[in-house]
Structures are given as structure tokens and as C-alpha cells.
Amino acid sequence: MKKKFDITKPLRENFKIYLLFPFFLGGLLFFFSCGRYGPCDPSPRMMAIELVDKNDSLLIGKTYNPDSIRLTVDNTRLSIMIQHGQIQLFYAGLDIYNEANYFLYLSKSTTDTLKLTVSKHHNKCGDYYDFDGLTYNSKNISPVPNTDIVFKIIK
């Protein structure tokens, strides 16, 4: 007896695969379109401040205890990391404080004033941020050459 071929059998057996195909295709389109239209790096953005003396020696860990250093803006304590003598700060979302003073508490008797300028941009992939500038105790500070996010401050 000869079997009759059922043309709908592959469709019925693989129905779930056919349902997932549009989502897979949409994901591929999103993934490849973002890279062509601007930065789509989802990693958090970070900047760093190095406090040095006139001999270019790091002051954090020698003059200033890393455990006592705090950074606040608008009465809010920001999360910072102290690594390798640097104060590191994620700046995504800080664009709302562009006109505010940041206070860097280095010790009980030493507080410095910062102004950070952060710009927020939007593209096809979502929001992203650029770090545009740093003012330290009313002086504009340029980034260390060959970096755009490390700032060396001579105290």
C-alpha cells in the first residue's frame, strides 16, 4: 500500500519553530542596525580623577585615606570606586546635575568643589552619554593625553 504524502505535516510538526522565526529575524535586524547608526555600547561609562602632588605622586593612599573619600551632589552621595589611586565614577545619568556643584570630601578638613558636564544623546539604539568636561575648584581640567576620561589634578 502506497502512503499518501501530507503536505501540512512538516508545518504541523515544526509549528513552534515557525512562530519563533519572526522574533529571531527582528533581533538580527535590531542587532545589525544599531552598530551602523552610532554608539550602541551598553556598558556603563566611567571617568577617573587622579590627585597628584608636584612630583606626580598619587595622593590617594598616601595623603588621603581611600575610605574617607566621598562625592556628593545635591545632597546625594554618589557611588565611587577608589582603584589604583584614582577616584572612579560612572557618569551615565549625571547630565541632570550639569549646573550643580559636586563636593569631593577628601578628609575631615579638605573638601573640593567639582562641576561635571555630561551630555545625553539618543539614537536608534537608545540613550548614551558623553563626558564633556570637568572643573575642579573653579579651574577647567583637561583630560590626560590619549584618554578622554582620566583627569590629573595637581594639588
C-alpha positions as CSV (number, residue, x, y, z in Angstrom):
1,M,0.0,0.0,0.0
2,K,1.4,3.4,-1.0
3,K,1.5,6.2,1.6
4,K,-0.2,9.4,0.7
5,F,2.1,12.5,1.1
6,D,0.6,15.0,3.6
7,I,2.0,18.5,2.7
8,T,0.9,20.0,6.0
9,K,2.8,17.5,8.2
10,P,6.1,19.5,8.3
11,L,4.2,22.6,9.2
12,R,2.3,20.9,12.0
13,E,5.4,19.2,13.4
14,N,7.5,22.4,13.3
15,F,4.9,24.9,14.2
16,K,6.9,26.3,17.2
17,I,9.9,26.9,15.1
18,Y,7.9,28.9,12.5
19,L,6.4,31.0,15.3
20,L,9.9,31.9,16.7
21,F,11.3,32.8,13.3
22,P,9.9,36.4,13.1
23,F,11.4,37.2,16.6
24,F,14.8,35.8,15.6
25,L,14.7,37.9,12.4
26,G,13.7,41.0,14.3
27,G,16.5,40.5,16.8
28,L,19.0,40.2,14.0
29,L,17.8,43.4,12.3
30,F,18.0,45.3,15.6
31,F,21.5,44.0,16.4
32,F,22.9,44.9,13.0
33,S,21.1,48.2,12.5
34,C,22.4,49.7,15.8
35,G,26.1,49.5,15.0
36,R,25.7,51.5,11.9
37,Y,23.8,54.5,13.4
38,G,26.0,55.4,16.3
39,P,27.3,54.1,19.6
40,C,25.3,51.2,20.9
41,D,27.7,50.2,23.7
42,P,25.5,49.2,26.6
43,S,28.5,49.3,29.0
44,P,28.4,52.0,31.7
45,R,30.6,55.0,31.1
46,M,33.2,55.8,33.7
47,M,35.6,58.7,34.3
48,A,38.6,58.9,36.7
49,I,40.3,61.6,38.7
50,E,43.9,61.3,39.8
51,L,45.1,63.6,42.6
52,V,48.8,64.1,42.5
53,D,51.4,66.3,44.1
54,K,54.0,68.4,42.2
55,N,56.2,65.3,41.8
56,D,53.4,63.4,40.1
57,S,53.0,61.1,43.1
58,L,49.4,59.9,43.8
59,L,47.9,61.4,46.9
60,I,45.1,58.9,47.5
61,G,46.5,56.2,49.7
62,K,49.3,58.4,51.0
63,T,47.9,61.8,52.0
64,Y,44.2,60.9,51.7
65,N,42.7,57.7,53.1
66,P,40.6,56.0,50.4
67,D,38.0,55.0,53.0
68,S,37.3,58.7,53.9
69,I,36.7,59.9,50.3
70,R,33.1,60.8,49.4
71,L,31.5,62.6,46.5
72,T,28.1,64.3,46.8
73,V,25.8,66.3,44.5
74,D,22.6,67.9,45.5
75,N,22.8,66.3,49.0
76,T,23.1,62.9,47.4
77,R,26.1,60.7,48.0
78,L,27.3,59.2,44.7
79,S,28.8,55.8,44.3
80,I,32.5,56.0,43.6
81,M,35.3,53.5,43.4
82,I,38.9,54.1,44.5
83,Q,41.3,51.9,42.5
84,H,45.0,52.4,41.8
85,G,44.9,55.8,43.4
86,Q,42.1,57.0,41.2
87,I,38.6,58.2,42.1
88,Q,36.3,56.4,39.5
89,L,32.8,57.4,38.8
90,F,30.1,56.2,36.4
91,Y,28.7,59.3,34.7
92,A,25.7,57.9,32.9
93,G,22.6,59.9,34.1
94,L,24.5,62.7,35.7
95,D,23.5,65.1,32.9
96,I,20.7,66.4,35.2
97,Y,23.4,67.8,37.5
98,N,25.3,69.9,34.9
99,E,24.7,73.2,36.8
100,A,25.2,71.8,40.3
101,N,28.3,71.7,42.4
102,Y,29.7,68.4,43.4
103,F,31.6,68.2,46.7
104,L,34.6,65.9,47.0
105,Y,35.3,65.2,50.6
106,L,38.9,64.0,50.9
107,S,39.3,64.3,54.7
108,K,37.6,66.0,57.6
109,S,39.4,69.2,56.8
110,T,39.6,69.1,53.0
111,T,36.6,69.5,50.7
112,D,36.9,70.4,47.0
113,T,34.3,71.6,44.5
114,L,33.7,70.0,41.1
115,K,31.5,70.7,38.2
116,L,30.9,67.8,35.7
117,T,29.4,68.4,32.3
118,V,27.7,65.3,30.8
119,S,25.6,65.3,27.7
120,K,22.8,62.8,27.0
121,H,22.2,61.7,23.4
122,H,19.6,59.4,21.8
123,N,19.9,57.3,18.8
124,K,18.1,54.3,17.3
125,C,19.6,52.0,20.0
126,G,18.7,54.2,23.0
127,D,20.3,56.7,25.2
128,Y,24.0,57.2,25.6
129,Y,26.2,59.7,27.5
130,D,29.4,61.7,26.8
131,F,31.6,63.2,29.4
132,D,32.2,66.8,28.2
133,G,34.2,68.5,30.9
134,L,35.5,68.8,34.5
135,T,36.0,72.0,36.6
136,Y,38.0,71.5,39.8
137,N,37.9,74.3,42.3
138,S,36.9,76.7,39.5
139,K,39.7,75.6,37.2
140,N,39.0,73.8,33.9
141,I,40.8,70.5,33.8
142,S,41.8,68.8,30.5
143,P,41.9,65.0,30.3
144,V,45.2,63.2,30.3
145,P,46.6,63.0,26.7
146,N,45.4,59.9,24.8
147,T,42.4,59.5,27.2
148,D,39.2,61.3,27.3
149,I,38.1,60.2,30.8
150,V,41.2,60.4,33.1
151,F,41.8,63.8,34.7
152,K,45.0,64.5,36.6
153,I,44.8,67.2,39.2
154,I,47.9,68.7,40.9
155,K,47.2,69.7,44.5
